[in-house]
Amino acid sequence: MTHVLPRDTTHDGEPNRDTHEEGLAFLRATGTRPRVMDAFRKHLGSPLTGVFGGVLFDEVALLPVAASVDRSGRFRQNFTDRGIRSALSAMSLLAGNQQQRADTAQWLKERHRDVRGTGVGEYAGIRYSALDPELWIWIAASAMNATLEAFPYCTGYSMNPAEKEAAYQYQRYLFKDLELPSAKGKFPETYAAFVEYYDDMVSNKLQSNGFLREQFAGLMRLPLPTLLLPAAMRPALLPLWLAIRPIAGRVIQVCSAKAMHPEIREMIGFRLKPRHNVEFALYTRLLQLVWRVTPERLLIEPMLYNTIRIDDARAQLNRSGTAQRKYEKISRTLTRRNERLADFYHGYRLDSFAAPERPTGTCPFG
């Protein structure tokens, strides 16, 4: 098992000194509403975003990416587990401290050095390299776009231009360690530039392909998640899963198709019909109800929830020694919890992202 981010032992009982203040400053920019930006930060760690997971299929509309994941063969083996692995890894970037984010980004770059080759079948002759700046940045940009697009539907908040800029800049801050040295390996500097970049990719670089269409259609047949499920429980849960997965798959398909770029939707081959609008209205109302009534400790991934609690406690500090001691106690406790969570998440990563020499039966990270 590869242990990527070691337990942070440098603080010796002192609270984590990474205050996130630089990043949080983006969420407090002029023209933003605190409740909206607070909701966006929580949205980054909410499982409700999974309902829009199909928006991320724009990644494989870039042919070299499709050639890569098709060549590895892992994508097809258990897409549900793949999504869980990706989500667990993302939390080190979205909720980790500065060192954890940097270490995670470096680990991802090192592990993707071996992801290079030439496609087969439909993608014969298409060369790919994961660290090609165009491909590398596109994958991260896809995640940023999906989060931004899902936000109003999950929470009921519509962002004004200043809030869209703030939300983009906050994500750019969290992901900055993923950037590569070349100019093409950088994220666009503003949200307007990001939108222009995304639209240009859709119009000039992306195209429909068999892997894209097949995998989106496959959302109706999501395999039973096994990654965190004890083997003894799987046979008992399988009948229930087989009964509910067509419903879950349809919800993901409809919500994702409504949220994604229209040209991507055409590439995927999903045709929106009037009944889909009715379904979508129902699904989003339910999502927003869940957002409003669910306690935050259940609504937000635990690592991000703890990080937000630390920042909230820091914001309430005054000059009294009692308040300072109380804050330091909370910070130490929650920081240690996050270290244990990070250890747990890291245990589910792959040792390599390269295509296996033969099918392994294991599930991919991403």
C-alpha positions in Angstrom: 0.0 0.0 0.0 1.4 3.4 -1.0 1.2 6.0 1.8 1.2 9.3 0.0 0.8 12.0 2.6 2.5 11.2 5.9 0.9 12.2 9.2 1.9 15.8 9.9 4.2 15.5 13.0 5.8 18.9 12.7 3.3 20.8 14.9 4.1 18.8 18.1 0.7 19.5 19.6 0.4 23.0 18.2 -2.6 23.7 15.9 -2.2 23.6 12.2 -0.6 26.9 11.1 -2.0 26.8 7.6 -4.9 29.3 8.1 -6.3 29.1 4.6 -6.6 32.9 4.8 -5.1 33.5 1.4 -7.7 31.3 -0.2 -10.6 32.4 1.9 -9.9 36.0 0.9 -11.2 35.2 -2.5 -14.5 34.2 -1.0 -14.8 37.6 0.7 -14.2 39.7 -2.4 -16.2 42.8 -3.0 -19.6 42.2 -4.4 -20.0 38.7 -2.9 -22.6 37.6 -0.4 -21.1 35.7 2.6 -24.0 33.2 2.7 -23.5 32.3 -1.0 -19.7 32.0 -0.7 -20.0 30.0 2.5 -22.4 27.7 0.7 -20.1 27.3 -2.3 -17.2 26.2 0.0 -19.5 23.6 1.6 -20.7 22.6 -1.8 -17.2 21.5 -2.7 -17.5 18.7 -0.1 -21.2 17.8 -0.5 -22.2 14.4 -1.8 -25.1 16.1 -3.6 -22.6 17.1 -6.3 -22.4 13.4 -7.3 -25.9 13.8 -8.9 -24.1 15.9 -11.5 -21.2 13.5 -12.0 -22.0 13.0 -15.6 -20.9 16.6 -16.3 -17.4 15.2 -15.9 -17.7 13.1 -19.0 -16.5 16.1 -21.0 -13.0 14.9 -20.0 -13.3 11.9 -22.4 -14.6 14.1 -25.2 -10.9 15.0 -25.7 -9.8 12.0 -27.8 -6.3 11.5 -26.2 -8.0 11.2 -22.8 -10.6 8.8 -24.2 -7.7 6.8 -25.8 -5.9 6.7 -22.5 -8.8 5.5 -20.3 -10.0 3.1 -22.9 -6.5 1.6 -23.2 -6.2 1.1 -19.5 -9.4 -1.0 -19.3 -9.8 -0.1 -15.7 -12.6 2.5 -16.3 -15.1 -0.2 -17.2 -14.4 -2.6 -14.3 -16.3 -0.7 -11.6 -17.2 2.9 -12.5 -18.8 3.4 -9.1 -15.7 2.6 -7.2 -13.7 4.8 -9.6 -15.9 7.7 -8.7 -15.4 7.0 -5.0 -11.6 6.8 -5.4 -11.6 10.1 -7.2 -13.7 11.8 -4.6 -11.6 10.6 -1.7 -8.4 11.9 -3.4 -10.0 15.2 -4.2 -10.6 15.9 -0.6 -6.9 16.3 0.0 -7.0 19.2 -2.4 -10.3 20.7 -1.3 -9.9 20.3 2.4 -6.2 19.6 3.1 -3.8 22.1 4.5 -1.2 23.7 2.3 1.4 20.9 2.6 -1.2 18.2 2.0 -2.4 20.0 -1.2 1.2 20.3 -2.5 2.0 16.7 -1.6 -1.1 15.4 -3.3 -0.5 17.4 -6.5 3.1 16.2 -6.6 2.0 12.6 -6.0 -0.5 12.8 -8.9 2.2 14.2 -11.2 4.6 11.5 -10.4 2.1 8.7 -10.7 0.9 10.0 -14.1 4.4 10.1 -15.7 3.8 6.5 -16.8 0.5 7.2 -18.4 1.5 7.5 -22.0 1.2 5.5 -25.1 -0.9 5.0 -28.2 -4.6 4.2 -28.4 -6.1 1.0 -29.8 -9.3 0.1 -31.6 -11.3 3.2 -32.3 -8.4 5.3 -31.0 -5.6 3.5 -33.0 -2.8 5.9 -33.7 -3.9 8.5 -31.2 -0.9 9.2 -28.9 -1.5 10.4 -25.3 0.6 11.5 -22.3 -1.2 12.4 -19.1 1.3 15.2 -18.4 0.8 16.8 -21.8 -0.2 20.3 -20.5 -3.4 20.5 -22.6 -4.7 17.1 -21.3 -3.5 17.7 -17.7 -5.2 21.1 -17.3 -8.3 20.0 -19.1 -9.0 17.3 -16.6 -8.7 19.8 -13.7 -10.7 22.4 -15.6 -13.5 19.8 -16.1 -13.8 19.4 -12.4 -13.9 23.1 -11.8 -16.6 23.6 -14.4 -18.7 20.7 -13.0 -18.6 22.2 -9.5 -19.6 25.6 -10.7 -22.4 24.3 -12.9 -23.9 22.1 -10.2 -23.8 24.7 -7.5 -27.1 26.6 -8.2 -29.0 23.4 -8.7 -27.8 21.8 -5.5 -28.2 24.8 -3.3 -30.8 27.1 -4.9 -28.3 30.0 -4.9 -27.7 31.9 -8.2 -24.3 33.6 -8.4 -23.8 37.1 -9.5 -20.7 37.9 -11.7 -18.5 38.8 -8.7 -19.4 35.5 -6.9 -18.6 33.4 -10.0 -15.2 35.1 -10.2 -14.7 34.5 -6.5 -15.7 30.8 -6.7 -13.4 30.2 -9.7 -10.5 32.0 -8.0 -11.0 29.9 -4.9 -10.9 26.7 -6.8 -7.9 27.9 -8.8 -6.1 28.6 -5.4 -6.9 25.1 -4.2 -5.6 23.5 -7.4 -2.7 25.8 -8.1 -0.1 23.0 -7.2 -1.5 20.9 -10.1 -0.2 23.5 -12.6 2.7 22.6 -14.8 5.7 24.8 -15.6 4.7 25.6 -19.2 2.4 28.4 -20.2 -0.2 25.8 -21.4 0.0 24.2 -18.0 -1.6 27.1 -16.2 -5.3 27.8 -15.4 -6.8 30.9 -17.0 -6.3 33.9 -14.8 -10.0 35.0 -14.6 -13.4 33.4 -14.8 -14.1 35.2 -18.1 -10.9 33.7 -19.5 -11.9 30.3 -18.1 -15.3 30.4 -19.8 -13.6 31.4 -23.1 -11.0 28.6 -22.7 -13.8 26.1 -22.0 -15.9 27.2 -24.9 -12.9 27.0 -27.2 -12.1 23.5 -26.1 -15.7 22.4 -26.7 -15.8 24.0 -30.2 -12.4 23.1 -31.5 -10.9 20.2 -29.5 -13.6 17.9 -28.3 -15.6 15.4 -30.3 -18.0 12.5 -29.8 -16.6 9.1 -29.5 -17.7 5.6 -28.6 -16.2 5.5 -25.2 -17.9 8.7 -24.2 -21.3 7.6 -25.4 -21.0 4.1 -24.0 -20.0 5.2 -20.5 -22.7 7.9 -20.2 -25.3 5.3 -21.2 -23.7 3.0 -18.7 -24.8 5.2 -15.8 -28.1 3.3 -15.9 -26.1 0.1 -15.0 -23.8 1.4 -12.2 -22.0 -1.5 -10.6 -22.4 -2.1 -6.8 -19.8 0.0 -5.0 -17.4 -2.4 -3.3 -14.6 -0.1 -2.3 -15.8 0.6 1.2 -18.3 -2.3 1.5 -17.2 -5.5 3.4 -17.2 -8.5 1.1 -19.7 -10.4 3.3 -22.3 -7.7 2.8 -22.2 -7.5 -0.9 -24.3 -10.5 -1.8 -27.1 -9.3 0.6 -27.1 -5.8 -0.8 -26.8 -6.7 -4.5 -30.6 -7.3 -5.1 -31.5 -4.0 -3.5 -28.8 -2.3 -5.6 -30.1 -3.8 -8.8 -33.5 -2.5 -8.0 -32.5 1.1 -7.3 -29.6 1.7 -9.7 -31.8 2.4 -12.8 -33.5 5.2 -10.8 -30.2 6.6 -9.5 -28.7 6.3 -13.0 -31.6 8.2 -14.6 -31.4 11.0 -12.0 -27.7 11.4 -12.7 -28.2 11.3 -16.5 -31.0 13.9 -16.5 -29.4 16.3 -14.0 -26.0 16.0 -15.7 -27.4 16.5 -19.2 -29.3 19.6 -18.1 -26.2 21.1 -16.4 -23.6 20.3 -19.1 -22.6 22.4 -22.1 -25.2 21.8 -24.9 -22.5 20.8 -27.4 -21.2 18.2 -25.0 -24.7 16.9 -24.5 -24.9 16.4 -28.3 -21.6 14.5 -28.3 -22.9 12.2 -25.7 -26.0 11.5 -27.6 -28.5 12.3 -24.9 -31.7 13.9 -26.2 -33.6 16.1 -23.8 -37.3 15.8 -24.1 -40.1 17.8 -22.4 -40.5 15.2 -19.7 -36.9 15.7 -18.7 -37.6 19.3 -17.8 -40.3 18.2 -15.4 -38.0 15.5 -13.9 -35.2 18.0 -13.5 -37.4 20.5 -11.7 -38.4 17.8 -9.3 -34.9 16.5 -8.7 -33.5 19.9 -8.1 -36.2 20.8 -5.7 -35.5 17.7 -3.7 -31.7 18.4 -3.8 -32.3 22.0 -2.4 -34.6 20.6 0.3 -31.9 18.2 1.4 -29.4 21.1 1.3 -31.6 23.2 3.6 -32.7 20.6 6.2 -29.7 18.2 6.5 -27.2 18.9 9.4 -23.9 20.1 8.1 -22.0 17.2 9.7 -24.0 14.9 7.4 -24.1 17.2 4.4 -20.4 17.9 4.2 -17.5 15.5 3.8 -15.9 15.1 7.3 -12.4 16.5 6.4 -13.8 19.7 4.9 -16.4 19.9 7.8 -13.5 19.9 10.3 -11.5 22.4 8.3 -14.5 24.8 8.2 -15.0 24.4 11.9 -11.4 25.4 12.5 -11.7 28.4 10.3 -15.0 29.5 12.0 -13.4 29.1 15.4 -10.5 31.3 14.3 -12.8 33.9 13.0 -14.4 34.2 16.4 -11.2 34.9 18.2 -10.9 37.9 20.4 -7.9 39.1 22.4 -8.7 37.1 25.5 -6.4 34.3 26.6 -9.5 32.1 27.3 -10.7 32.4 23.7 -7.2 31.7 22.4 -6.8 28.5 24.5 -10.3 27.3 23.4 -9.4 27.9 19.8 -6.1 26.0 20.1 -7.8 23.1 21.7 -10.4 22.9 19.0 -7.8 23.3 16.3 -5.6 20.5 17.7 -8.5 18.1 18.0 -9.9 18.7 14.5 -6.5 18.7 12.9 -5.7 15.3 14.3 -9.0 14.0 13.1 -8.2 15.3 9.6 -4.8 13.6 9.7 -6.5 10.3 10.5 -9.1 10.9 7.7 -6.2 11.7 5.3 -4.5 8.4 6.2 -7.8 6.5 5.6 -8.3 8.2 2.2 -4.8 7.6 1.1 -5.1 3.9 1.7 -7.4 3.6 -1.3 -5.1 5.0 -4.0 -3.4 3.0 -6.7 0.3 2.5 -6.9 0.3 3.2 -10.6 -2.1 4.8 -13.1 -0.4 3.1 -16.1 -2.3 0.6 -18.1 -1.8 -2.9 -16.6 -0.2 -5.5 -18.8 -3.2 -7.7 -18.3 -6.7 -7.1 -16.7 -6.3 -7.0 -12.9 -9.9 -6.9 -11.8 -9.1 -4.0 -9.6 -10.7 -0.6 -9.6 -9.1 2.6 -10.9 -8.4 5.8 -9.1 -9.2 8.0 -12.0 
